[in-house]
């Protein structure tokens, strides 16, 4: 999210819980990474190769409408094309392109009903669900750390 959109506010209690969980998670990841590197189970070059293989997914996830699609499906459940169009505000061509890419990368599944009327529904795969959930702490951190440094700005 960028400055200029709607402001999101959380109670202090909820914000503290989120920040504690993020801090705990980050500490755990950092500790595990250091252990793996110290034991030589993976090298820096291995990490570079792994990161290179993630470029198509990160490229897709950073495109306009993609996170909105994933979060719509995460929060609201399976949705049809017109529902996603209405919710995201994407035009038909853009939405169709993003949905095809998300299906291809296995973040979502496209289901077509076998009985009339034919209806196409999109739903998260396990990969898509976990990706959407794992990206929430990152989005929270980016948005709220920006706001903390720029308290007069709305995002």
ROSE-121454 format. One record per atom (N, C-alpha, C, CB): residue number from 1; residue in three letters; atom name; x, y, z. Coordinates in steps of 0.02 Angstrom, whole numbers, plus 50000, padded with zeros to 5 digits. Glycine has a CB too. Layout:
N
R,resi,resn,name,X,Y,Z
R,NUM,ALA,CA,X,Y,Z
...
END
This chain:
155
R,resi,resn,name,X,Y,Z
R,1,UNK,N,50042,49942,50000
R,1,UNK,CA,50000,50000,50000
R,1,UNK,C,50044,50062,50000
R,1,UNK,CB,49952,50000,50060
R,2,UNK,N,50021,50113,49966
R,2,UNK,CA,50059,50174,49961
R,2,UNK,C,50023,50230,49997
R,2,UNK,CB,50071,50192,49888
R,3,UNK,N,50061,50281,50015
R,3,UNK,CA,50028,50340,50043
R,3,UNK,C,49977,50367,49994
R,3,UNK,CB,50080,50394,50062
R,4,UNK,N,49920,50389,50020
R,4,UNK,CA,49870,50417,49976
R,4,UNK,C,49805,50378,49975
R,4,UNK,CB,49896,50423,49908
R,5,UNK,N,49805,50315,49998
R,5,UNK,CA,49745,50274,49999
R,5,UNK,C,49706,50285,50063
R,5,UNK,CB,49761,50201,49990
R,6,UNK,N,49662,50239,50079
R,6,UNK,CA,49622,50244,50140
R,6,UNK,C,49666,50228,50200
R,6,UNK,CB,49562,50195,50137
R,7,UNK,N,49651,50262,50255
R,7,UNK,CA,49688,50249,50317
R,7,UNK,C,49658,50189,50353
R,7,UNK,CB,49688,50312,50362
R,8,UNK,N,49701,50146,50377
R,8,UNK,CA,49680,50089,50416
R,8,UNK,C,49704,50101,50487
R,8,UNK,CB,49709,50022,50387
R,9,UNK,N,49659,50091,50535
R,9,UNK,CA,49678,50099,50604
R,9,UNK,C,49664,50034,50641
R,9,UNK,CB,49641,50158,50637
R,10,UNK,N,49707,50019,50687
R,10,UNK,CA,49700,49959,50729
R,10,UNK,C,49702,49982,50802
R,10,UNK,CB,49755,49906,50714
R,11,UNK,N,49668,49945,50844
R,11,UNK,CA,49673,49960,50915
R,11,UNK,C,49745,49948,50937
R,11,UNK,CB,49622,49918,50957
R,12,UNK,N,49765,49981,50990
R,12,UNK,CA,49833,49973,51016
R,12,UNK,C,49845,49900,51036
R,12,UNK,CB,49845,50020,51076
R,13,UNK,N,49795,49868,51064
R,13,UNK,CA,49801,49798,51085
R,13,UNK,C,49815,49753,51025
R,13,UNK,CB,49737,49775,51121
R,14,UNK,N,49777,49761,50972
R,14,UNK,CA,49787,49720,50912
R,14,UNK,C,49854,49735,50880
R,14,UNK,CB,49730,49731,50861
R,15,UNK,N,49872,49799,50875
R,15,UNK,CA,49936,49818,50845
R,15,UNK,C,49994,49787,50883
R,15,UNK,CB,49943,49895,50843
R,16,UNK,N,49990,49788,50950
R,16,UNK,CA,50044,49758,50991
R,16,UNK,C,50048,49683,50980
R,16,UNK,CB,50032,49773,51065
R,17,UNK,N,49991,49650,50976
R,17,UNK,CA,49991,49577,50964
R,17,UNK,C,50023,49561,50897
R,17,UNK,CB,49919,49550,50966
R,18,UNK,N,50004,49599,50846
R,18,UNK,CA,50032,49588,50779
R,18,UNK,C,50108,49600,50780
R,18,UNK,CB,49999,49635,50727
R,19,UNK,N,50129,49654,50810
R,19,UNK,CA,50200,49670,50812
R,19,UNK,C,50240,49618,50852
R,19,UNK,CB,50211,49739,50842
R,20,UNK,N,50212,49592,50906
R,20,UNK,CA,50245,49539,50944
R,20,UNK,C,50253,49476,50902
R,20,UNK,CB,50206,49523,51008
R,21,UNK,N,50201,49458,50866
R,21,UNK,CA,50204,49398,50824
R,21,UNK,C,50254,49407,50767
R,21,UNK,CB,50135,49381,50796
R,22,UNK,N,50255,49466,50737
R,22,UNK,CA,50302,49480,50683
R,22,UNK,C,50374,49476,50710
R,22,UNK,CB,50289,49549,50651
R,23,UNK,N,50386,49508,50768
R,23,UNK,CA,50453,49507,50798
R,23,UNK,C,50475,49436,50813
R,23,UNK,CB,50454,49550,50862
R,24,UNK,N,50430,49396,50842
R,24,UNK,CA,50445,49326,50858
R,24,UNK,C,50462,49287,50794
R,24,UNK,CB,50385,49294,50895
R,25,UNK,N,50422,49297,50743
R,25,UNK,CA,50432,49262,50679
R,25,UNK,C,50499,49281,50647
R,25,UNK,CB,50375,49276,50631
R,26,UNK,N,50513,49346,50645
R,26,UNK,CA,50575,49370,50615
R,26,UNK,C,50635,49343,50654
R,26,UNK,CB,50577,49447,50614
R,27,UNK,N,50632,49343,50720
R,27,UNK,CA,50687,49316,50760
R,27,UNK,C,50697,49241,50746
R,27,UNK,CB,50674,49326,50836
R,28,UNK,N,50642,49205,50739
R,28,UNK,CA,50647,49134,50724
R,28,UNK,C,50677,49120,50656
R,28,UNK,CB,50579,49102,50729
R,29,UNK,N,50656,49159,50607
R,29,UNK,CA,50683,49151,50539
R,29,UNK,C,50758,49167,50539
R,29,UNK,CB,50646,49197,50489
R,30,UNK,N,50776,49223,50571
R,30,UNK,CA,50847,49242,50573
R,30,UNK,C,50890,49190,50608
R,30,UNK,CB,50854,49310,50608
R,31,UNK,N,50866,49164,50663
R,31,UNK,CA,50903,49112,50700
R,31,UNK,C,50912,49049,50657
R,31,UNK,CB,50867,49094,50766
R,32,UNK,N,50858,49028,50625
R,32,UNK,CA,50861,48968,50583
R,32,UNK,C,50907,48978,50524
R,32,UNK,CB,50790,48950,50558
R,33,UNK,N,50904,49037,50492
R,33,UNK,CA,50948,49051,50435
R,33,UNK,C,51021,49049,50456
R,33,UNK,CB,50931,49119,50404
R,34,UNK,N,51036,49080,50513
R,34,UNK,CA,51106,49081,50537
R,34,UNK,C,51130,49010,50552
R,34,UNK,CB,51112,49124,50601
R,35,UNK,N,51087,48968,50581
R,35,UNK,CA,51106,48898,50595
R,35,UNK,C,51120,48860,50531
R,35,UNK,CB,51050,48863,50635
R,36,UNK,N,51077,48870,50482
R,36,UNK,CA,51085,48835,50418
R,36,UNK,C,51151,48857,50384
R,36,UNK,CB,51025,48850,50371
R,37,UNK,N,51164,48922,50385
R,37,UNK,CA,51225,48948,50354
R,37,UNK,C,51287,48925,50392
R,37,UNK,CB,51224,49024,50351
R,38,UNK,N,51284,48926,50459
R,38,UNK,CA,51341,48904,50500
R,38,UNK,C,51357,48830,50490
R,38,UNK,CB,51327,48918,50573
R,39,UNK,N,51306,48789,50482
R,39,UNK,CA,51316,48717,50472
R,39,UNK,C,51336,48702,50400
R,39,UNK,CB,51252,48679,50490
R,40,UNK,N,51333,48751,50358
R,40,UNK,CA,51353,48740,50288
R,40,UNK,C,51302,48701,50248
R,40,UNK,CB,51418,48705,50286
R,41,UNK,N,51240,48698,50272
R,41,UNK,CA,51189,48660,50237
R,41,UNK,C,51167,48695,50173
R,41,UNK,CB,51129,48649,50282
R,42,UNK,N,51179,48760,50171
R,42,UNK,CA,51164,48798,50111
R,42,UNK,C,51215,48855,50107
R,42,UNK,CB,51090,48826,50113
R,43,UNK,N,51236,48870,50047
R,43,UNK,CA,51285,48923,50037
R,43,UNK,C,51251,48987,50014
R,43,UNK,CB,51339,48901,49987
R,44,UNK,N,51289,49041,50013
R,44,UNK,CA,51263,49104,49988
R,44,UNK,C,51244,49096,49914
R,44,UNK,CB,51315,49160,49997
R,45,UNK,N,51285,49059,49876
R,45,UNK,CA,51269,49048,49805
R,45,UNK,C,51204,49008,49797
R,45,UNK,CB,51327,49011,49771
R,46,UNK,N,51193,48960,49843
R,46,UNK,CA,51130,48923,49841
R,46,UNK,C,51071,48970,49853
R,46,UNK,CB,51130,48866,49895
R,47,UNK,N,51080,49017,49900
R,47,UNK,CA,51027,49066,49914
R,47,UNK,C,51014,49109,49853
R,47,UNK,CB,51046,49110,49974
R,48,UNK,N,51067,49130,49818
R,48,UNK,CA,51059,49170,49758
R,48,UNK,C,51020,49132,49705
R,48,UNK,CB,51128,49191,49730
R,49,UNK,N,51035,49068,49697
R,49,UNK,CA,51000,49026,49648
R,49,UNK,C,50927,49019,49667
R,49,UNK,CB,51033,48956,49644
R,50,UNK,N,50914,49008,49731
R,50,UNK,CA,50846,49003,49754
R,50,UNK,C,50807,49068,49741
R,50,UNK,CB,50844,48986,49829
R,51,UNK,N,50838,49124,49758
R,51,UNK,CA,50806,49189,49746
R,51,UNK,C,50792,49200,49672
R,51,UNK,CB,50849,49245,49774
R,52,UNK,N,50838,49180,49630
R,52,UNK,CA,50828,49187,49558
R,52,UNK,C,50767,49147,49534
R,52,UNK,CB,50891,49164,49519
R,53,UNK,N,50757,49088,49564
R,53,UNK,CA,50700,49047,49544
R,53,UNK,C,50633,49076,49567
R,53,UNK,CB,50708,48976,49573
R,54,UNK,N,50636,49122,49615
R,54,UNK,CA,50575,49153,49641
R,54,UNK,C,50553,49215,49602
R,54,UNK,CB,50585,49172,49713
R,55,UNK,N,50595,49238,49556
R,55,UNK,CA,50580,49300,49519
R,55,UNK,C,50512,49299,49485
R,55,UNK,CB,50634,49312,49468
R,56,UNK,N,50493,49245,49450
R,56,UNK,CA,50427,49246,49417
R,56,UNK,C,50369,49256,49466
R,56,UNK,CB,50416,49182,49378
R,57,UNK,N,50373,49223,49523
R,57,UNK,CA,50320,49230,49573
R,57,UNK,C,50319,49300,49603
R,57,UNK,CB,50328,49178,49629
R,58,UNK,N,50378,49326,49621
R,58,UNK,CA,50380,49393,49650
R,58,UNK,C,50359,49446,49599
R,58,UNK,CB,50451,49409,49676
R,59,UNK,N,50378,49435,49537
R,59,UNK,CA,50358,49482,49485
R,59,UNK,C,50282,49483,49478
R,59,UNK,CB,50390,49462,49417
R,60,UNK,N,50251,49425,49479
R,60,UNK,CA,50178,49421,49474
R,60,UNK,C,50145,49452,49535
R,60,UNK,CB,50156,49348,49466
R,61,UNK,N,50169,49434,49594
R,61,UNK,CA,50138,49459,49656
R,61,UNK,C,50143,49534,49664
R,61,UNK,CB,50170,49425,49715
R,62,UNK,N,50192,49565,49632
R,62,UNK,CA,50199,49637,49638
R,62,UNK,C,50159,49676,49586
R,62,UNK,CB,50273,49656,49632
R,63,UNK,N,50125,49641,49542
R,63,UNK,CA,50086,49675,49490
R,63,UNK,C,50020,49701,49518
R,63,UNK,CB,50073,49629,49431
R,64,UNK,N,49996,49754,49486
R,64,UNK,CA,49933,49785,49505
R,64,UNK,C,49877,49732,49503
R,64,UNK,CB,49916,49845,49459
R,65,UNK,N,49834,49733,49551
R,65,UNK,CA,49774,49692,49559
R,65,UNK,C,49788,49623,49589
R,65,UNK,CB,49740,49684,49493
R,66,UNK,N,49848,49599,49587
R,66,UNK,CA,49862,49530,49607
R,66,UNK,C,49849,49519,49682
R,66,UNK,CB,49934,49511,49591
R,67,UNK,N,49876,49562,49724
R,67,UNK,CA,49864,49553,49796
R,67,UNK,C,49791,49564,49813
R,67,UNK,CB,49907,49601,49836
R,68,UNK,N,49758,49611,49778
R,68,UNK,CA,49687,49622,49790
R,68,UNK,C,49647,49559,49773
R,68,UNK,CB,49662,49681,49748
R,69,UNK,N,49666,49525,49719
R,69,UNK,CA,49633,49463,49701
R,69,UNK,C,49644,49410,49755
R,69,UNK,CB,49659,49437,49632
R,70,UNK,N,49707,49401,49775
R,70,UNK,CA,49722,49350,49826
R,70,UNK,C,49685,49363,49891
R,70,UNK,CB,49797,49347,49838
R,71,UNK,N,49686,49427,49914
R,71,UNK,CA,49653,49442,49978
R,71,UNK,C,49578,49437,49972
R,71,UNK,CB,49673,49511,50002
R,72,UNK,N,49550,49454,49915
R,72,UNK,CA,49477,49446,49905
R,72,UNK,C,49458,49373,49912
R,72,UNK,CB,49456,49473,49836
R,73,UNK,N,49497,49329,49881
R,73,UNK,CA,49483,49258,49884
R,73,UNK,C,49497,49230,49954
R,73,UNK,CB,49524,49220,49832
R,74,UNK,N,49547,49257,49987
R,74,UNK,CA,49563,49234,50055
R,74,UNK,C,49507,49252,50103
R,74,UNK,CB,49629,49266,50079
R,75,UNK,N,49483,49313,50099
R,75,UNK,CA,49434,49338,50148
R,75,UNK,C,49363,49318,50129
R,75,UNK,CB,49439,49413,50153
R,76,UNK,N,49346,49322,50065
R,76,UNK,CA,49277,49310,50044
R,76,UNK,C,49264,49239,50018
R,76,UNK,CB,49259,49359,49991
R,77,UNK,N,49317,49202,50004
R,77,UNK,CA,49308,49135,49978
R,77,UNK,C,49303,49136,49902
R,77,UNK,CB,49247,49102,50008
R,78,UNK,N,49283,49079,49872
R,78,UNK,CA,49279,49074,49800
R,78,UNK,C,49234,49129,49770
R,78,UNK,CB,49253,49005,49779
R,79,UNK,N,49257,49158,49714
R,79,UNK,CA,49220,49212,49682
R,79,UNK,C,49220,49203,49606
R,79,UNK,CB,49250,49280,49701
R,80,UNK,N,49169,49229,49574
R,80,UNK,CA,49166,49230,49502
R,80,UNK,C,49203,49290,49474
R,80,UNK,CB,49093,49231,49479
R,81,UNK,N,49212,49289,49408
R,81,UNK,CA,49247,49342,49373
R,81,UNK,C,49216,49410,49387
R,81,UNK,CB,49248,49328,49299
R,82,UNK,N,49150,49415,49378
R,82,UNK,CA,49117,49480,49388
R,82,UNK,C,49121,49504,49460
R,82,UNK,CB,49044,49475,49367
R,83,UNK,N,49120,49458,49508
R,83,UNK,CA,49129,49477,49578
R,83,UNK,C,49198,49508,49588
R,83,UNK,CB,49118,49416,49624
R,84,UNK,N,49249,49474,49561
R,84,UNK,CA,49317,49499,49569
R,84,UNK,C,49326,49566,49533
R,84,UNK,CB,49367,49448,49541
R,85,UNK,N,49294,49574,49476
R,85,UNK,CA,49298,49636,49439
R,85,UNK,C,49267,49693,49481
R,85,UNK,CB,49261,49630,49371
R,86,UNK,N,49210,49680,49510
R,86,UNK,CA,49176,49731,49551
R,86,UNK,C,49217,49748,49613
R,86,UNK,CB,49106,49707,49571
R,87,UNK,N,49243,49697,49647
R,87,UNK,CA,49280,49707,49709
R,87,UNK,C,49346,49743,49698
R,87,UNK,CB,49293,49639,49743
R,88,UNK,N,49383,49722,49647
R,88,UNK,CA,49449,49751,49636
R,88,UNK,C,49447,49817,49597
R,88,UNK,CB,49493,49701,49599
R,89,UNK,N,49398,49824,49554
R,89,UNK,CA,49395,49883,49511
R,89,UNK,C,49438,49875,49448
R,89,UNK,CB,49418,49943,49549
R,90,UNK,N,49465,49816,49437
R,90,UNK,CA,49506,49803,49378
R,90,UNK,C,49462,49800,49316
R,90,UNK,CB,49547,49738,49386
R,91,UNK,N,49489,49819,49258
R,91,UNK,CA,49451,49810,49197
R,91,UNK,C,49454,49737,49176
R,91,UNK,CB,49478,49857,49140
R,92,UNK,N,49410,49716,49132
R,92,UNK,CA,49404,49646,49113
R,92,UNK,C,49469,49617,49085
R,92,UNK,CB,49349,49637,49061
R,93,UNK,N,49502,49655,49042
R,93,UNK,CA,49563,49631,49011
R,93,UNK,C,49618,49620,49063
R,93,UNK,CB,49587,49680,48958
R,94,UNK,N,49628,49669,49107
R,94,UNK,CA,49680,49663,49159
R,94,UNK,C,49664,49605,49206
R,94,UNK,CB,49686,49728,49199
R,95,UNK,N,49601,49601,49228
R,95,UNK,CA,49582,49549,49274
R,95,UNK,C,49592,49480,49243
R,95,UNK,CB,49509,49558,49296
R,96,UNK,N,49571,49472,49181
R,96,UNK,CA,49578,49408,49146
R,96,UNK,C,49652,49388,49142
R,96,UNK,CB,49548,49412,49076
R,97,UNK,N,49694,49436,49126
R,97,UNK,CA,49766,49424,49121
R,97,UNK,C,49795,49402,49188
R,97,UNK,CB,49802,49486,49095
R,98,UNK,N,49777,49437,49241
R,98,UNK,CA,49803,49421,49308
R,98,UNK,C,49778,49353,49331
R,98,UNK,CB,49783,49475,49358
R,99,UNK,N,49715,49339,49319
R,99,UNK,CA,49687,49274,49339
R,99,UNK,C,49723,49217,49303
R,99,UNK,CB,49611,49271,49326
R,100,UNK,N,49734,49224,49238
R,100,UNK,CA,49770,49172,49200
R,100,UNK,C,49840,49161,49228
R,100,UNK,CB,49774,49191,49126
R,101,UNK,N,49875,49215,49243
R,101,UNK,CA,49942,49209,49271
R,101,UNK,C,49941,49177,49340
R,101,UNK,CB,49975,49279,49275
R,102,UNK,N,49893,49195,49381
R,102,UNK,CA,49887,49165,49448
R,102,UNK,C,49870,49090,49444
R,102,UNK,CB,49833,49201,49489
R,103,UNK,N,49830,49071,49396
R,103,UNK,CA,49815,49000,49385
R,103,UNK,C,49879,48964,49362
R,103,UNK,CB,49758,48991,49332
R,104,UNK,N,49914,48994,49315
R,104,UNK,CA,49975,48964,49288
R,104,UNK,C,50028,48953,49342
R,104,UNK,CB,50004,49007,49232
R,105,UNK,N,50034,49002,49387
R,105,UNK,CA,50083,48996,49442
R,105,UNK,C,50055,48957,49502
R,105,UNK,CB,50105,49066,49464
R,106,UNK,N,49994,48932,49495
R,106,UNK,CA,49962,48889,49545
R,106,UNK,C,49947,48924,49611
R,106,UNK,CB,50005,48829,49558
R,107,UNK,N,49933,48990,49608
R,107,UNK,CA,49910,49026,49667
R,107,UNK,C,49834,49020,49675
R,107,UNK,CB,49931,49099,49663
R,108,UNK,N,49800,49014,49618
R,108,UNK,CA,49727,49005,49619
R,108,UNK,C,49708,48949,49572
R,108,UNK,CB,49691,49071,49600
R,109,UNK,N,49647,48926,49581
R,109,UNK,CA,49619,48873,49539
R,109,UNK,C,49556,48901,49505
R,109,UNK,CB,49602,48809,49580
R,110,UNK,N,49547,48882,49443
R,110,UNK,CA,49488,48902,49405
R,110,UNK,C,49443,48841,49398
R,110,UNK,CB,49508,48931,49334
R,111,UNK,N,49381,48848,49422
R,111,UNK,CA,49333,48793,49418
R,111,UNK,C,49274,48815,49375
R,111,UNK,CB,49310,48771,49488
R,112,UNK,N,49255,48772,49329
R,112,UNK,CA,49197,48785,49287
R,112,UNK,C,49144,48734,49305
R,112,UNK,CB,49215,48781,49210
R,113,UNK,N,49083,48759,49320
R,113,UNK,CA,49029,48713,49340
R,113,UNK,C,49010,48670,49280
R,113,UNK,CB,48967,48753,49365
R,114,UNK,N,48991,48609,49294
R,114,UNK,CA,48974,48562,49241
R,114,UNK,C,48900,48565,49222
R,114,UNK,CB,48991,48491,49261
R,115,UNK,N,48861,48599,49263
R,115,UNK,CA,48789,48603,49250
R,115,UNK,C,48770,48674,49231
R,115,UNK,CB,48749,48579,49311
R,116,UNK,N,48719,48680,49189
R,116,UNK,CA,48696,48747,49170
R,116,UNK,C,48666,48783,49230
R,116,UNK,CB,48645,48744,49112
R,117,UNK,N,48672,48847,49236
R,117,UNK,CA,48712,48888,49192
R,117,UNK,C,48786,48880,49207
R,117,UNK,CB,48692,48963,49199
R,118,UNK,N,48826,48881,49155
R,118,UNK,CA,48898,48874,49163
R,118,UNK,C,48925,48934,49202
R,118,UNK,CB,48935,48867,49094
R,119,UNK,N,48961,48920,49254
R,119,UNK,CA,48988,48974,49297
R,119,UNK,C,49060,48958,49312
R,119,UNK,CB,48947,48982,49363
R,120,UNK,N,49103,49008,49305
R,120,UNK,CA,49174,49001,49321
R,120,UNK,C,49186,49032,49389
R,120,UNK,CB,49219,49034,49266
R,121,UNK,N,49220,48995,49431
R,121,UNK,CA,49235,49018,49498
R,121,UNK,C,49310,49012,49509
R,121,UNK,CB,49196,48978,49552
R,122,UNK,N,49337,49060,49545
R,122,UNK,CA,49408,49060,49562
R,122,UNK,C,49415,49051,49637
R,122,UNK,CB,49443,49125,49539
R,123,UNK,N,49464,49009,49657
R,123,UNK,CA,49476,48997,49727
R,123,UNK,C,49551,48990,49739
R,123,UNK,CB,49438,48936,49752
R,124,UNK,N,49572,49004,49800
R,124,UNK,CA,49643,48998,49817
R,124,UNK,C,49663,48925,49820
R,124,UNK,CB,49657,49032,49884
R,125,UNK,N,49723,48911,49796
R,125,UNK,CA,49754,48846,49808
R,125,UNK,C,49787,48851,49877
R,125,UNK,CB,49807,48827,49752
R,126,UNK,N,49814,48798,49901
R,126,UNK,CA,49850,48800,49965
R,126,UNK,C,49910,48847,49959
R,126,UNK,CB,49874,48729,49986
R,127,UNK,N,49943,48845,49902
R,127,UNK,CA,50000,48890,49890
R,127,UNK,C,49977,48963,49893
R,127,UNK,CB,50033,48876,49821
R,128,UNK,N,49921,48978,49862
R,128,UNK,CA,49895,49046,49862
R,128,UNK,C,49874,49069,49931
R,128,UNK,CB,49837,49052,49815
R,129,UNK,N,49841,49024,49968
R,129,UNK,CA,49819,49040,50036
R,129,UNK,C,49878,49056,50081
R,129,UNK,CB,49777,48982,50065
R,130,UNK,N,49928,49013,50079
R,130,UNK,CA,49987,49024,50122
R,130,UNK,C,50025,49086,50101
R,130,UNK,CB,50033,48962,50121
R,131,UNK,N,50031,49097,50036
R,131,UNK,CA,50065,49157,50012
R,131,UNK,C,50029,49220,50036
R,131,UNK,CB,50068,49157,49935
R,132,UNK,N,49963,49221,50030
R,132,UNK,CA,49925,49279,50052
R,132,UNK,C,49934,49290,50128
R,132,UNK,CB,49849,49270,50036
R,133,UNK,N,49931,49236,50166
R,133,UNK,CA,49940,49242,50239
R,133,UNK,C,50010,49265,50258
R,133,UNK,CB,49924,49176,50273
R,134,UNK,N,50061,49237,50224
R,134,UNK,CA,50129,49256,50240
R,134,UNK,C,50146,49327,50219
R,134,UNK,CB,50177,49208,50206
R,135,UNK,N,50112,49353,50169
R,135,UNK,CA,50126,49421,50147
R,135,UNK,C,50095,49474,50193
R,135,UNK,CB,50101,49431,50077
R,136,UNK,N,50046,49455,50233
R,136,UNK,CA,50013,49503,50277
R,136,UNK,C,50062,49536,50326
R,136,UNK,CB,49958,49469,50316
R,137,UNK,N,50106,49498,50360
R,137,UNK,CA,50153,49532,50406
R,137,UNK,C,50199,49580,50369
R,137,UNK,CB,50194,49480,50443
R,138,UNK,N,50220,49562,50309
R,138,UNK,CA,50263,49606,50270
R,138,UNK,C,50226,49671,50252
R,138,UNK,CB,50288,49571,50206
R,139,UNK,N,50165,49665,50229
R,139,UNK,CA,50125,49724,50212
R,139,UNK,C,50114,49766,50274
R,139,UNK,CB,50058,49703,50181
R,140,UNK,N,50098,49735,50330
R,140,UNK,CA,50087,49771,50392
R,140,UNK,C,50150,49810,50410
R,140,UNK,CB,50068,49722,50450
R,141,UNK,N,50207,49776,50407
R,141,UNK,CA,50270,49809,50425
R,141,UNK,C,50284,49868,50379
R,141,UNK,CB,50327,49759,50423
R,142,UNK,N,50277,49858,50314
R,142,UNK,CA,50291,49912,50267
R,142,UNK,C,50245,49972,50278
R,142,UNK,CB,50284,49887,50194
R,143,UNK,N,50181,49959,50285
R,143,UNK,CA,50132,50013,50293
R,143,UNK,C,50141,50049,50359
R,143,UNK,CB,50061,49985,50288
R,144,UNK,N,50144,50013,50413
R,144,UNK,CA,50146,50045,50478
R,144,UNK,C,50215,50073,50496
R,144,UNK,CB,50124,49996,50531
R,145,UNK,N,50269,50044,50469
R,145,UNK,CA,50334,50075,50481
R,145,UNK,C,50339,50139,50441
R,145,UNK,CB,50392,50026,50461
R,146,UNK,N,50308,50143,50382
R,146,UNK,CA,50306,50205,50343
R,146,UNK,C,50267,50258,50381
R,146,UNK,CB,50274,50193,50273
R,147,UNK,N,50210,50239,50408
R,147,UNK,CA,50168,50286,50444
R,147,UNK,C,50204,50311,50507
R,147,UNK,CB,50100,50253,50464
R,148,UNK,N,50241,50267,50541
R,148,UNK,CA,50276,50288,50601
R,148,UNK,C,50329,50342,50585
R,148,UNK,CB,50309,50228,50636
R,149,UNK,N,50361,50336,50526
R,149,UNK,CA,50411,50384,50506
R,149,UNK,C,50379,50447,50477
R,149,UNK,CB,50459,50353,50454
R,150,UNK,N,50317,50442,50453
R,150,UNK,CA,50282,50497,50421
R,150,UNK,C,50213,50503,50452
R,150,UNK,CB,50277,50487,50344
R,151,UNK,N,50209,50522,50516
R,151,UNK,CA,50145,50520,50552
R,151,UNK,C,50089,50563,50524
R,151,UNK,CB,50157,50539,50623
R,152,UNK,N,50105,50614,50486
R,152,UNK,CA,50054,50658,50459
R,152,UNK,C,50025,50632,50393
R,152,UNK,CB,50081,50727,50450
R,153,UNK,N,50058,50582,50365
R,153,UNK,CA,50034,50558,50300
R,153,UNK,C,49984,50501,50310
R,153,UNK,CB,50093,50534,50256
R,154,UNK,N,49937,50498,50266
R,154,UNK,CA,49889,50443,50265
R,154,UNK,C,49911,50395,50211
R,154,UNK,CB,49816,50467,50252
R,155,UNK,N,49902,50331,50221
R,155,UNK,CA,49919,50287,50166
R,155,UNK,C,49855,50269,50135
R,155,UNK,CB,49959,50223,50188
END
